[in-house]
Amino acid sequence: MAHETMADSEGFLENLTGRDVVLDMASPYVHIGKLNGLDERYFELLDADAHDLRDTGTTRELYVLESKRHGPRPNRKRVLVRRDEVVSISALDDVLD
């Protein structure tokens, strides 16, 4: 099996630009919004839901699934998220039921 290179991951990220994405954080936060851009330090999301999972009794997985089913619930027009705090990134429409 071939190993993914850094160039491959950057191409993956570029393909997510303009799409609704899920940023799973190392902290108890999840960010959902339209990926507008990125650089070496930040992801920029527009119309973003910055959600603190400590504020709800639901799991991260259930919250993300509900966001896929009903659409993101933006509470920020624009947010910069530090890349070094992100555990994973995926397109919202890639979330499996």
N, C-alpha and C positions, 0 to 999 in steps of 0.2 A: 504494500500500500504506500502510495506517495505521501510525503508530508507536505502540509500546507506551508507556504512561505509567507513572509510578511507582505510581499507584493500581492499575493492571493487574497489575504485578509483585507488589504486596503481596497482592492477591487470589489470585494463583497460589500464593504462599507459604502463605497461610491454608488453601488447599485441600490442601496437602501435610501439614498438621498431622494427626497420628495415623497417618501412613503411614511405611513404611520409605523412607528417602531416602539418596542418595549425595551427599556433599559432596566435590567435587574441590578440593583445596587448591593454593595457589600453591607450597607446599613439597612435598616428596616424600611427603606424607601423603594418605590418603583416609579419610574417616569414613563409616561406614554404620550407620544406626540409625533408630529411630522418632523422628520430629520431634515433640517434646512442646510446644515453644513457641519464641518468638523475640521479640526486641526490637530496638532500633536498633543494638545492639552484638553480640549473641550469638544463635546458634542453640542450642537445648537438645535434645540427643539422649538417649534412654533405650535401654538394652540395646544399646550402641553398640560397634562395632568401630573402634577408632582404630588404623589400620594404617600403619606406616612402610614404604614401598616399597623402601627401601634394605635391609631385612631379608630380602627375597626376590629371586629371579631373574626374577620375572614382571613383565609390564607392568601398568600401571594398568587398562587396558581388560580384560585377561584376569582380573585379580583381581576386578574389579567383576562381570564376567560369571559367574564361579564363585560369587560371593556371591549372585547372582540365582538361579542354578540350585540351589544347596544351602542357601541361607538365610544370613543374616548370622552371623558368629561373634563374639558379644559378648565384649569384654574390659573393658568399663566399664559400670557400672550407670547412670551419668549423666555426661554430659560437656557442657561449654559450649564452643562453637567460635566464635571471633571472625569476624564477618561480613566484615570487611575482608580476611581471609585466604582467603576462599572464591572460587574461580574460577567454579564452576558448582554448581548444585543440581538434582537431578532425582529423581523417584520411582524406587525400585529396580525396580518392575515396568514402568517405561518404558524400561529398558535393552534394546536390541535385540541379538538373537543374531547 
